[in-house]
Amino acid sequence: MQKERHSVLVIDDQEQSFRVIEAMLRPVGYDVRQACSGPEGLRLARLKGPDVILLDVMMPQMDGFEVVRRLKEDPGTRAIPVVMVTALRDLEDRVRALEAGADDFLTKPVEISELRARIKSLCQVKAYHDHLQTYRKELEGEVARKTEALRKSRQRLSLALQGADLAWWDWNLVNGEIEASPERARIAGYESDEIASGRDGWKGLMHPGDREQAASALERHLSGNFRTDKPSA
């Protein structure tokens, strides 16, 4: 199986700068593409979804600070790591880039071993992020499928119980809510809106003389004590 090539988008208006970076990365297996302006870089980032973006700071029309800000504001590109490539050494410029959303820096002239190390590390970060996103979507899909299967199962059960003149109810012990089919109220001689939810609704269906004993038995059951007190002979 052929190993997937990681892609690097270089946003730089200088052809010579791009060729230098390309010569450093392509021999070690990276797919390197150039965007000659900020707007073109934004378009290619959305269209191609590169693993890493190398972004020059000083460009006409739209500088690197504005480009990285827009990349991080866009849900479709904000997860792509952005490395600012700059000749600027002032701390103020680096802080400004970080505030705009840059993930890392490289200083011109770029050194080959540092460039390769940074790109390799950030590609691994991006791959892990993509794996988590895929796993999350798979989980969401599985939850949706199971929820739909449960809904259909309850629908079939409700239809079957209606035919048998029976009812179902389900008590959530975490939040105390009780969900029940409309037949529960009808069989008990009530309208569905006449029965309160939760324990009060359950107790309301009992004869007043049975409520205390039933409540006591329920509390023992919930506490794990299943013993029933038998009347003495």
LUMKOL-387010 format. One record per residue (C-alpha): x, y, z; residue in three letters. Coordinates in pm, whole numbers, plus 50000, padded with zeros to 5 digits. Each point is the difference from the previous one (the first is absolute). Last residue first. Layout:
<sites>
XYZALA
...
</sites>
This chain:
<sites>
451914841256130ALA
502135031349971SER
499485021649690PRO
502814996949748LYS
502405028849965ASP
501465000449652THR
503744998649950ARG
501255016249677PHE
502435023750168ASN
501995015149716GLY
499335036350099SER
497625004449706LEU
498054969050101HIS
499705010950361ARG
498735034249886GLU
497424983449776LEU
498734977550275ALA
499525030150228SER
498165019349727ALA
497714970149938ALA
499194996650370GLN
499225037250031GLU
497925001149681ARG
497784970050062ASP
497275016650208GLY
499725029149757PRO
499174975849715HIS
502665004149739MET
499985019749672LEU
501195031750172GLY
503084982250125LYS
501354996849644TRP
499165036249918GLY
501705011950318ASP
503024978749923ARG
500775018349677GLY
497445016549772SER
496525010450114ALA
496974981449868ILE
496985020349888GLU
501595009449665ASP
499734963949876SER
496274998350076GLU
499224975750277TYR
498234966550043GLY
503084979350085ALA
499864983649657ILE
499815034649839ARG
502965013350198ALA
502284971249909ARG
498684999849643GLU
501755033149929PRO
503344981650017SER
502305008550286ALA
503085020050083GLU
500845005150365ILE
502525026150106GLU
502024995950319GLY
503165015449856ASN
502394971050049VAL
497454972650072LEU
498395004249658ASN
496674981250026TRP
498564983749689ASP
496324992149943TRP
498114976149780TRP
496294993849933ALA
497634971249919LEU
496784997349797ASP
501514971649792ALA
499715019549674GLY
501285031350173GLN
502864979950141LEU
501084989049652ALA
499835035649865LEU
502035012950294SER
502584972849957LEU
500385008149631ARG
500495037050080GLN
502424991550278ARG
502084979549758SER
499885027449739LYS
501245025650251ARG
502694976350127LEU
501244994049643ALA
500065037749941GLU
502015005450316THR
502344971649904LYS
500635015149658ARG
500515035250140ALA
502404987050267VAL
501974981249732GLU
500175030949780GLY
501185021350290GLU
502634974050084LEU
501224999149639GLU
500115038049990LYS
502065000750319ARG
502404973649863TYR
500525020249681THR
500655031650200GLN
502414981750230LEU
501934986049703HIS
500155034449837ASP
501465014850320HIS
502594972150019TYR
500985005949636ALA
500285037650063LYS
502304994850298VAL
502124975449801GLN
500245024949714CYS
501065026350255LEU
502924978950122SER
501234991449649LYS
499745036249886ILE
501965012950299ARG
502744973849962ALA
500295005649624ARG
500335037750042LEU
502534996850283GLU
502144976049796SER
499895022449692ILE
500795033850160GLU
497725028049883VAL
501685033349925PRO
497685013050129LYS
498504992450340THR
497484972350052LEU
497045003950232PHE
497224978550148ASP
496244996550052ASP
498905033949865ALA
496555011150119GLY
499775038049967ALA
501165003750361GLU
503014978849918LEU
500845022349704ALA
499715031650211ARG
502214984650268VAL
502584991949734ARG
499915035649865ASP
500385014950350GLU
502964977250073LEU
501865015949712ASP
501864975549775ARG
498305006049667LEU
501554979549720ALA
496894978849995THR
498544965949933VAL
496804995950202MET
499104963450049VAL
496274992449985VAL
498514967250124PRO
496704991749824ILE
497184997150256ALA
498575034449916ARG
499514991549633THR
496364989549955GLY
498765017450313PRO
501335033249856ASP
501125024450271GLU
503434983750026LYS
500695004049629LEU
498775035850007ARG
502415009650277ARG
502814981249826VAL
499465020249682VAL
499745033450182GLU
503314995050179PHE
501634986849681GLY
499405031949806ASP
497235006249748MET
500455021149685GLN
503814997550010PRO
501814973350205MET
502285002150305MET
499054972350244VAL
500674969049793ASP
497794970450087LEU
500964963450006LEU
496734980550026ILE
499854964350128VAL
497834969349926ASP
498415016049696PRO
496205002349959GLY
499915002749620LYS
497045023249932LEU
499835019750325ARG
503785004550020ALA
500115006949626LEU
497555029150031ARG
501705014850306LEU
503384997849827GLY
498625016949689GLU
498745028750215PRO
503375003150176GLY
502084999749684SER
502284977749791CYS
498614966650122ALA
502524972049963GLN
499684962150031ARG
502294974350161VAL
499224962750018ASP
502424987350263TYR
502104968749954GLY
503465007550135VAL
501305013349665PRO
496995024149977ARG
500775018250324LEU
503315018449964MET
499765006949626ALA
496435012650049GLU
501195024150270ILE
502655014749769VAL
497605001049704ARG
497405018750208PHE
502515026750101SER
501015004449634GLN
496385004149889GLU
499385028450246GLN
496295006650063ASP
499924974550282ASP
497264977150128ILE
501614965550010VAL
497464971950028LEU
501434967450131VAL
498484966049926SER
500834967150171HIS
500484970749765ARG
498014968550078GLU
502154968750024LYS
499444975749717GLN
498594966150104MET
</sites>
